Amino acid sequence: MGTFHYVNGAFVPEEKAYVSALDLSVLRGYGVFDYVQVYQGRAFHLQDHLERLKWSAEQVELSLPMGLAELDQLVQQLLAKNPSIDAGVRLIVTGGPSGQDQLLPDAGSHLILLFHPYTPPPEKYYTHGMKAVTTNLLRIIPSVKTTNYMPAIFAMNKAKQRGFDDAIYLSDRQELLEGTISNVFFFKDGKIITSDSNSIVKGVTRSILLRLAEPHFPIEYRSLPLSEVSSCQEAFLCSSRKEVAPLVQIDDIVIGTGKPGPSSAKLRSLFQDYVANYFAKTLQPVC
């Protein structure tokens, strides 16, 4: 059974999911997006992702082509047209057709919803932990989920060439900010340390984990210097797709024992319980 997507007003099969070559997302990389994890056909924290999509669009002077309530309904329609499987929905707002100068928008923004069957990360990420390189390349407007991911692509290519799994952005002060598509957390002396910089995307998974961690760990909001990694006991990367993935090495620095640790495992378990309870609550009948 094929999958369906939504492109500029119509639900279409994958082979017809086209955008114009003159769209500013193609010509100039002008667009924003968000990604919603789907568990067995049900969207997880959809409203939070829609609100962040709207915020991202506002930061780059794009307008959503519809309100959030209508967009919510559109996502539900897309899910109904596709198999009830673990998946993801990528919401993309593009700059739309360009004018004669091929630089400025000629009309309103365009909306694309892509349905991706979910391919889980390799199991070794959780049993053996991930390894990441650092990169001094930084994303444009880093707090916004723009469609321009060239720094991440360059960094990930270098990471894979060296046998690593991911890359982490370094500030000009040599502080660790975030992964290419994830947030990063460290455990040091019983505390959680994570960046709260305006130079990171503050992910929905990150926000949930911080709420779950608060009763169990003191939380310190700061960007960890690379020189401090060797004194940490554990670390992990988090995202909608990865959930909680232990991080055991950055460049040539081994973190803690070099194996996934108990604190990361505790937070992963808390998050998985939260996901199960989230859907159990949403399925409760209304009295």
C-alpha positions as CSV (number, residue, x, y, z in Angstrom):
1,M,0.0,0.0,0.0
2,G,1.4,3.4,-1.0
3,T,1.6,6.5,1.1
4,F,-0.2,9.8,0.6
5,H,1.1,13.3,1.1
6,Y,-0.4,16.7,1.0
7,V,0.9,19.3,-1.4
8,N,-0.7,22.8,-1.9
9,G,-4.3,21.8,-1.4
10,A,-4.4,18.2,-2.5
11,F,-3.7,14.8,-1.1
12,V,-1.5,13.0,-3.6
13,P,0.4,9.7,-3.9
14,E,4.2,9.9,-3.5
15,E,4.9,9.8,-7.2
16,K,2.9,13.0,-7.6
17,A,4.2,14.9,-4.6
18,Y,5.9,17.7,-6.6
19,V,6.8,21.3,-5.9
20,S,7.7,23.9,-8.6
21,A,11.3,24.3,-9.5
22,L,10.7,28.0,-9.1
23,D,9.6,27.7,-5.5
24,L,11.9,29.7,-3.2
25,S,12.6,26.6,-1.1
26,V,14.3,25.1,-4.2
27,L,15.9,28.3,-5.5
28,R,17.0,29.9,-2.2
29,G,16.3,27.4,0.6
30,Y,13.6,29.7,1.9
31,G,11.3,27.7,4.1
32,V,10.6,26.3,7.6
33,F,9.5,22.9,8.8
34,D,8.6,20.8,11.8
35,Y,8.5,17.0,12.3
36,V,5.8,15.2,14.3
37,Q,6.4,11.6,15.5
38,V,3.4,9.2,14.9
39,Y,2.8,6.1,17.0
40,Q,0.5,3.6,15.4
41,G,-1.3,6.3,13.4
42,R,-1.5,8.8,16.3
43,A,0.3,12.1,16.3
44,F,2.4,12.8,19.5
45,H,2.2,16.4,20.9
46,L,0.9,17.7,17.6
47,Q,-0.2,21.0,19.0
48,D,3.2,21.8,20.3
49,H,4.8,21.1,16.9
50,L,2.1,23.2,15.1
51,E,2.8,26.1,17.5
52,R,6.5,25.8,16.9
53,L,6.0,25.7,13.1
54,K,4.0,28.9,13.3
55,W,6.7,30.5,15.5
56,S,9.4,29.4,13.0
57,A,7.5,30.9,10.1
58,E,7.0,34.2,11.9
59,Q,10.8,34.5,12.5
60,V,11.5,34.3,8.8
61,E,8.5,36.4,7.8
62,L,6.5,33.6,6.3
63,S,2.7,33.2,7.0
64,L,1.0,29.9,7.4
65,P,-1.6,29.4,4.7
66,M,-4.2,28.4,7.3
67,G,-4.8,28.6,11.1
68,L,-3.5,26.0,13.5
69,A,-7.0,24.4,14.0
70,E,-7.4,23.8,10.3
71,L,-3.8,22.6,10.1
72,D,-4.5,20.1,12.9
73,Q,-7.5,18.8,11.0
74,L,-5.4,18.5,7.8
75,V,-2.8,16.4,9.7
76,Q,-5.5,14.1,11.0
77,Q,-6.9,13.7,7.5
78,L,-3.4,12.8,6.2
79,L,-3.1,10.2,8.9
80,A,-6.4,8.7,8.1
81,K,-5.4,8.3,4.5
82,N,-2.2,6.4,5.4
83,P,-1.6,3.1,7.3
84,S,-1.9,3.2,11.1
85,I,1.8,2.6,11.6
86,D,4.8,4.2,13.4
87,A,5.7,7.1,11.2
88,G,6.5,10.8,11.0
89,V,4.7,13.8,9.5
90,R,7.0,16.5,8.1
91,L,5.2,19.9,7.9
92,I,6.9,22.3,5.4
93,V,6.1,25.9,4.7
94,T,7.9,27.2,1.7
95,G,8.3,30.7,0.3
96,G,6.2,29.8,-2.7
97,P,6.8,30.9,-6.3
98,S,9.5,33.5,-6.8
99,G,9.1,36.8,-8.6
100,Q,11.0,37.9,-11.7
101,D,14.1,38.5,-9.6
102,Q,14.0,34.9,-8.4
103,L,14.7,36.2,-4.9
104,L,11.5,37.6,-3.4
105,P,8.2,35.8,-3.0
106,D,5.7,36.4,-5.8
107,A,2.6,35.1,-4.0
108,G,1.7,33.4,-0.7
109,S,3.6,30.6,1.0
110,H,3.0,26.9,0.1
111,L,2.2,24.1,2.5
112,I,3.5,20.5,2.2
113,L,2.8,17.6,4.6
114,L,4.9,14.5,4.0
115,F,4.1,11.1,5.6
116,H,7.2,9.0,6.4
117,P,7.0,5.4,7.5
118,Y,9.2,5.2,10.6
119,T,12.6,3.6,10.3
120,P,13.9,3.3,13.9
121,P,17.5,4.2,14.7
122,P,20.0,1.3,14.8
123,E,19.7,-0.7,18.0
124,K,23.4,-0.3,18.7
125,Y,22.7,3.4,19.5
126,Y,21.0,2.2,22.7
127,T,23.0,-0.9,23.5
128,H,26.5,0.5,22.8
129,G,25.9,4.3,22.6
130,M,26.4,6.9,20.0
131,K,29.7,8.6,19.0
132,A,29.8,12.2,17.7
133,V,32.3,14.6,16.2
134,T,32.2,18.3,16.8
135,T,31.8,21.0,14.1
136,N,32.3,24.7,14.1
137,L,29.9,25.2,11.2
138,L,26.7,26.8,12.5
139,R,23.2,26.9,11.1
140,I,21.6,30.1,9.8
141,I,19.0,31.5,12.4
142,P,19.9,28.5,14.6
143,S,16.8,28.7,16.9
144,V,14.5,28.3,13.9
145,K,13.8,25.0,12.0
146,T,14.6,26.3,8.5
147,T,14.9,24.1,5.5
148,N,18.5,25.1,5.0
149,Y,20.5,22.2,6.5
150,M,23.7,22.4,4.6
151,P,25.9,22.7,7.8
152,A,24.3,19.6,9.2
153,I,24.8,17.7,5.9
154,F,28.5,18.7,5.7
155,A,29.0,17.8,9.4
156,M,27.2,14.4,9.1
157,N,29.2,13.5,6.0
158,K,32.4,14.1,7.9
159,A,31.1,12.2,10.9
160,K,30.3,9.2,8.8
161,Q,33.6,9.3,6.9
162,R,35.3,9.0,10.3
163,G,33.1,6.2,11.6
164,F,31.0,8.4,13.9
165,D,27.2,8.5,14.2
166,D,26.5,12.2,14.5
167,A,27.9,15.7,14.9
168,I,27.5,18.4,17.6
169,Y,27.7,22.1,16.9
170,L,30.4,24.0,18.8
171,S,30.0,27.8,19.6
172,D,32.8,30.2,19.0
173,R,33.5,29.8,22.7
174,Q,34.0,26.0,22.2
175,E,30.8,25.2,24.0
176,L,28.6,22.2,22.9
177,L,25.2,23.4,21.6
178,E,23.2,20.6,20.0
179,G,23.4,17.8,17.5
180,T,22.5,18.0,13.8
181,I,18.9,17.0,14.5
182,S,18.9,16.5,18.3
183,N,19.5,18.2,21.6
184,V,22.3,17.1,23.9
185,F,22.3,16.5,27.6
186,F,25.1,15.7,30.1
187,F,25.1,14.1,33.5
188,K,27.8,15.4,35.9
189,D,28.0,14.8,39.7
190,G,24.3,13.9,39.8
191,K,23.1,16.9,37.8
192,I,21.8,17.3,34.3
193,I,23.4,19.9,32.2
194,T,21.9,21.1,28.9
195,S,22.2,24.2,26.8
196,D,19.5,26.9,26.9
197,S,21.1,29.1,24.3
198,N,19.3,31.0,21.7
199,S,21.6,29.2,19.3
200,I,19.7,25.9,19.5
201,V,16.4,24.5,18.5
202,K,14.5,23.9,21.7
203,G,12.9,20.6,20.8
204,V,9.6,19.2,22.0
205,T,11.2,16.0,23.2
206,R,13.8,18.1,25.1
207,S,10.9,20.0,26.8
208,I,9.2,16.8,27.8
209,L,12.4,15.2,29.1
210,L,13.2,18.3,31.3
211,R,9.7,18.0,32.9
212,L,10.2,14.3,33.5
213,A,13.8,14.8,34.8
214,E,12.9,17.6,37.3
215,P,11.7,15.3,40.2
216,H,14.8,13.1,39.8
217,F,17.8,15.3,38.9
218,P,18.9,18.9,39.6
219,I,19.0,20.7,36.2
220,E,21.7,23.2,35.2
221,Y,21.0,25.2,32.1
222,R,24.2,26.1,30.4
223,S,26.3,25.2,27.3
224,L,28.9,22.7,28.4
225,P,32.5,23.6,27.3
226,L,34.2,20.8,25.3
227,S,37.0,20.8,27.9
228,E,34.5,19.7,30.5
229,V,33.2,16.6,28.7
230,S,35.9,14.3,30.3
231,S,34.5,15.1,33.8
232,C,30.9,14.0,32.9
233,Q,29.6,10.6,33.8
234,E,27.0,10.2,31.0
235,A,25.5,12.0,28.0
236,F,22.7,11.5,25.6
237,L,21.1,12.9,22.4
238,C,17.3,13.3,22.2
239,S,14.9,13.9,19.4
240,S,11.4,12.9,18.2
241,R,12.9,10.0,16.3
242,K,15.7,9.0,18.6
243,E,13.8,9.6,21.9
244,V,16.8,9.1,24.3
245,A,20.0,7.8,22.7
246,P,23.1,7.4,25.0
247,L,26.2,9.4,23.8
248,V,29.5,7.7,24.8
249,Q,32.1,9.6,22.9
250,I,32.7,13.1,21.5
251,D,35.7,13.4,19.2
252,D,38.4,11.4,21.0
253,I,36.9,12.0,24.4
254,V,35.3,9.0,26.0
255,I,32.3,9.9,28.3
256,G,32.3,8.1,31.6
257,T,32.8,4.4,31.2
258,G,32.3,4.6,27.5
259,K,29.1,2.7,27.8
260,P,25.4,3.7,28.1
261,G,24.7,4.5,31.8
262,P,21.9,4.1,34.3
263,S,20.8,7.8,34.3
264,S,20.2,7.9,30.6
265,A,18.4,4.5,30.8
266,K,16.2,5.9,33.5
267,L,15.2,8.9,31.4
268,R,14.5,6.7,28.4
269,S,12.2,4.5,30.5
270,L,10.4,7.6,31.9
271,F,9.9,8.9,28.4
272,Q,8.6,5.7,27.0
273,D,6.1,5.4,30.0
274,Y,5.1,9.0,29.2
275,V,4.3,8.2,25.6
276,A,2.2,5.2,26.6
277,N,0.3,7.2,29.2
278,Y,-0.1,10.1,26.7
279,F,-2.1,8.0,24.3
280,A,-3.9,6.1,27.0
281,K,-5.3,9.5,28.2
282,T,-6.2,10.7,24.7
283,L,-8.2,7.5,24.1
284,Q,-10.2,7.8,27.3
285,P,-14.0,8.1,26.6
286,V,-15.6,11.5,27.4
287,C,-18.2,11.1,30.1
